[in-house]
């Protein structure tokens, strides 16, 4: 059964337009979820909005959105005023351009959605756009209004459908220089780099997400089951060692653990003795 569509509108490429729907490509339904309880009564509690000054609850019909100004005052925004904001991307995915997929940094990728025809009449035009993108090996860029916010997106073919991924805006991404500048350009020992490269080569595999395991989630389930059965709680995992004393030795041991003999240490270059003057 196809999951409920979170958006319905039109996909547009030039003069080609077709009806499309969006469905979330990820789900957290199987995750462990907790509720907050009253420790004494063991009954669930619920959150309520209260007035900051009086501390009294504010009912839903008395709540309104507000934008805070520099002087502490607020501009009130009514729900009807937000609904009256109409932009093209609210109902139309207009593909504005095409880029190489490799040029879209993973740092900007946010959330994926499945994109598919809204009805049988839209299938042919949808398939034409999808196949053209496959042939050119490009991803389309567009904008869409989701959850009362316009978001940049990339669209790419996926099987018989497409996948649309929302992107973070440039001003939402922290510049790497602000974090990495303090690391400095440290010279790496060629021998250690070679050993690390051999370890990587030994661990090369194919990408298979079905093999990923959420060990933290499994530990939570184990904890819950133990408490339900009145059994002894599972032991915590041992903490890792804090510091690497000798990086070269650690790398060699890691390589040997992978069943590969570490290369012999290269002797240090000896300086030639200086000739005595006649």
C-alpha positions as CSV (number, residue, x, y, z in Angstrom):
1,X,0.0,0.0,0.0
2,X,1.3,3.4,-1.0
3,X,1.9,5.7,2.0
4,X,-0.2,8.9,2.3
5,X,1.0,11.7,0.0
6,X,2.4,14.7,1.9
7,X,2.2,17.0,-1.1
8,X,0.3,17.1,-4.4
9,X,1.0,19.4,-7.3
10,X,2.7,19.6,-10.7
11,X,6.1,18.8,-12.1
12,X,7.2,21.2,-14.8
13,X,10.0,21.1,-17.3
14,X,9.8,23.8,-19.9
15,X,6.3,23.5,-21.4
16,X,5.9,19.9,-20.2
17,X,3.7,19.6,-17.1
18,X,2.3,16.6,-15.3
19,X,0.6,16.0,-12.0
20,X,2.8,14.5,-9.2
21,X,2.6,13.4,-5.6
22,X,5.3,13.3,-2.8
23,X,5.6,10.6,-0.2
24,X,8.2,10.4,2.5
25,X,11.0,8.0,1.6
26,X,12.0,7.4,5.3
27,X,10.1,6.4,8.4
28,X,10.8,6.3,12.1
29,X,7.7,4.2,12.9
30,X,9.9,1.3,14.1
31,X,12.0,3.4,16.4
32,X,11.6,3.1,20.2
33,X,9.5,6.1,21.4
34,X,9.2,7.2,25.0
35,X,6.4,9.1,26.7
36,X,6.9,11.4,29.7
37,X,5.1,10.1,32.9
38,X,4.3,11.4,36.3
39,X,6.8,9.5,38.4
40,X,4.3,9.1,41.3
41,X,1.1,8.2,39.4
42,X,2.9,6.6,36.4
43,X,0.4,8.3,34.2
44,X,1.3,10.2,31.0
45,X,1.7,14.0,31.2
46,X,1.1,16.5,28.4
47,X,2.7,19.8,27.5
48,X,0.7,23.0,27.7
49,X,1.4,26.6,26.6
50,X,1.4,29.0,29.6
51,X,1.7,32.7,29.8
52,X,5.3,33.7,30.7
53,X,4.1,36.4,33.0
54,X,1.0,35.0,34.7
55,X,1.9,31.3,34.5
56,X,-1.7,30.5,33.5
57,X,-2.4,28.1,30.6
58,X,-3.3,29.7,27.2
59,X,-6.0,27.8,25.3
60,X,-5.5,26.9,21.6
61,X,-8.0,29.5,20.3
62,X,-6.1,32.2,22.2
63,X,-2.7,31.4,20.7
64,X,-1.2,33.3,17.8
65,X,2.2,33.4,16.1
66,X,4.4,36.4,16.7
67,X,7.7,37.7,15.3
68,X,9.9,39.3,17.9
69,X,11.4,42.7,17.1
70,X,14.7,44.1,18.4
71,X,12.9,46.2,21.1
72,X,11.1,43.2,22.5
73,X,7.7,43.9,20.8
74,X,6.0,41.4,18.6
75,X,4.3,41.5,15.2
76,X,1.3,39.2,15.3
77,X,0.8,36.9,12.3
78,X,-2.7,35.3,11.8
79,X,-3.1,31.9,10.2
80,X,-5.2,33.4,7.4
81,X,-2.4,35.8,6.6
82,X,0.1,32.9,6.2
83,X,-2.4,31.0,4.0
84,X,-2.8,34.1,1.8
85,X,0.9,33.9,0.8
86,X,0.9,32.4,-2.6
87,X,4.1,31.5,-4.5
88,X,4.5,29.3,-7.5
89,X,6.5,26.6,-5.7
90,X,3.5,26.0,-3.4
91,X,1.8,23.9,-6.1
92,X,4.5,23.5,-8.8
93,X,7.9,21.8,-8.9
94,X,9.4,23.9,-11.7
95,X,12.8,22.4,-12.7
96,X,15.0,25.5,-13.1
97,X,18.3,23.8,-14.1
98,X,20.4,20.6,-14.1
99,X,23.7,19.9,-12.4
100,X,26.0,16.9,-11.9
101,X,25.0,14.9,-8.9
102,X,28.6,14.8,-7.7
103,X,28.5,18.6,-7.4
104,X,25.8,18.5,-4.7
105,X,27.7,18.3,-1.5
106,X,26.3,15.8,1.0
107,X,26.4,18.5,3.6
108,X,23.4,20.2,1.9
109,X,21.2,17.0,1.6
110,X,18.4,17.0,4.1
111,X,15.4,14.7,3.6
112,X,14.3,12.4,0.7
113,X,10.8,12.0,-0.8
114,X,9.5,9.7,-3.4
115,X,8.1,11.6,-6.4
116,X,5.6,9.8,-8.7
117,X,2.7,10.5,-11.1
118,X,-0.5,11.8,-9.5
119,X,-2.7,9.8,-11.9
120,X,-2.6,7.6,-15.0
121,X,-3.0,10.6,-17.4
122,X,0.3,12.1,-16.0
123,X,2.3,8.9,-16.4
124,X,3.5,9.5,-20.0
125,X,4.8,13.0,-19.4
126,X,6.4,12.0,-16.1
127,X,8.2,9.0,-17.8
128,X,9.5,11.3,-20.6
129,X,11.1,13.7,-18.1
130,X,12.5,10.8,-16.0
131,X,14.1,9.1,-19.0
132,X,15.6,12.4,-20.4
133,X,17.3,12.9,-17.0
134,X,18.6,9.4,-17.0
135,X,20.1,9.9,-20.5
136,X,21.8,13.2,-19.5
137,X,22.9,11.8,-16.1
138,X,21.9,15.0,-14.5
139,X,19.8,16.0,-11.4
140,X,17.2,18.8,-11.6
141,X,17.1,21.7,-9.2
142,X,13.9,23.3,-8.1
143,X,12.0,24.8,-5.1
144,X,8.9,23.6,-3.2
145,X,6.8,24.9,-0.4
146,X,6.6,22.1,2.3
147,X,5.3,22.7,5.8
148,X,4.9,26.5,5.4
149,X,8.4,26.9,4.2
150,X,10.0,27.1,0.7
151,X,12.9,24.7,0.3
152,X,15.5,24.2,-2.5
153,X,15.4,20.6,-3.8
154,X,17.2,18.3,-6.2
155,X,15.3,15.7,-8.3
156,X,16.8,12.6,-9.8
157,X,15.5,9.4,-11.5
158,X,15.0,6.3,-9.3
159,X,13.7,3.1,-10.9
160,X,10.2,3.8,-12.4
161,X,9.9,7.0,-10.3
162,X,12.0,9.8,-9.0
163,X,13.4,10.9,-5.7
164,X,13.3,14.5,-4.5
165,X,15.6,15.6,-1.7
166,X,15.2,18.8,0.2
167,X,18.4,20.8,0.7
168,X,19.6,23.0,3.5
169,X,19.9,26.7,2.6
170,X,23.5,28.1,2.3
171,X,22.9,30.2,5.4
172,X,22.0,27.1,7.4
173,X,25.4,25.5,6.8
174,X,28.3,26.3,9.1
175,X,31.4,27.1,7.0
176,X,34.0,24.3,7.3
177,X,36.8,26.9,7.7
178,X,35.4,28.0,11.1
179,X,35.9,24.5,12.4
180,X,38.9,23.1,10.5
181,X,41.2,26.1,10.5
182,X,42.7,25.2,13.9
183,X,43.7,21.7,12.8
184,X,46.6,23.0,10.7
185,X,48.4,21.4,7.8
186,X,50.3,18.6,9.6
187,X,52.9,16.6,7.7
188,X,51.9,12.9,7.7
189,X,54.5,10.0,8.0
190,X,54.5,8.2,4.6
191,X,54.9,4.8,6.3
192,X,51.8,5.3,8.5
193,X,49.8,6.6,5.6
194,X,50.7,3.5,3.6
195,X,49.6,1.2,6.5
196,X,46.3,3.1,6.9
197,X,45.8,2.8,3.1
198,X,46.3,-1.0,3.3
199,X,43.7,-1.2,6.1
200,X,41.2,0.7,3.9
201,X,41.9,-1.5,0.9
202,X,41.3,-4.6,3.0
203,X,37.9,-3.2,4.2
204,X,36.6,-2.2,0.7
205,X,33.1,-3.6,0.2
206,X,29.8,-2.8,-1.5
207,X,27.2,-0.4,0.0
208,X,24.4,-2.5,1.5
209,X,22.2,-0.5,3.9
210,X,20.3,-3.7,4.9
211,X,23.5,-4.6,6.9
212,X,23.4,-1.4,8.9
213,X,22.5,-2.1,12.6
214,X,21.3,0.4,15.1
215,X,23.1,-1.0,18.1
216,X,21.9,1.8,20.4
217,X,18.2,1.0,19.4
218,X,18.9,-2.7,20.1
219,X,20.4,-1.9,23.5
220,X,17.3,0.1,24.3
221,X,15.0,-2.8,23.3
222,X,17.2,-5.2,25.4
223,X,16.9,-2.8,28.4
224,X,13.1,-2.6,28.0
225,X,12.7,-6.4,27.7
226,X,14.9,-7.0,30.8
227,X,12.9,-4.6,32.9
228,X,9.6,-6.1,31.7
229,X,10.8,-9.6,32.6
230,X,12.3,-8.4,35.9
231,X,15.7,-9.7,34.8
232,X,19.1,-8.2,35.5
233,X,19.9,-5.2,33.4
234,X,22.5,-5.6,30.6
235,X,26.0,-4.5,31.2
236,X,27.2,-1.2,29.7
237,X,29.8,-1.4,26.8
238,X,33.4,-0.8,27.9
239,X,34.6,2.8,27.4
240,X,37.3,3.1,24.7
241,X,40.8,4.0,25.5
242,X,41.4,7.7,25.8
243,X,44.7,8.2,23.9
244,X,46.8,6.6,21.2
245,X,50.3,6.3,22.6
246,X,52.1,5.0,19.6
247,X,50.1,5.5,16.4
248,X,52.5,3.5,14.2
249,X,52.2,0.4,16.5
250,X,48.4,0.7,16.6
251,X,48.2,0.9,12.8
252,X,50.4,-2.1,12.4
253,X,48.3,-4.1,14.9
254,X,45.1,-3.1,13.0
255,X,46.6,-4.3,9.8
256,X,47.7,-7.6,11.3
257,X,44.2,-8.0,12.7
258,X,42.9,-7.9,9.1
259,X,45.3,-10.7,8.1
260,X,47.8,-8.6,6.2
261,X,51.5,-8.4,7.1
262,X,52.6,-4.9,7.8
263,X,55.4,-3.6,5.5
264,X,58.8,-3.4,7.1
265,X,59.9,-0.1,8.5
266,X,62.0,1.9,6.2
267,X,65.4,2.8,7.6
268,X,66.0,6.4,8.3
269,X,68.1,8.1,5.6
270,X,71.7,8.6,6.8
271,X,73.4,11.9,6.1
272,X,76.7,11.5,4.1
273,X,79.8,12.5,6.1
274,X,81.3,15.8,5.1
275,X,84.7,15.7,3.4
276,X,87.6,17.3,5.2
277,X,89.1,20.2,3.5
278,X,92.7,19.7,2.1
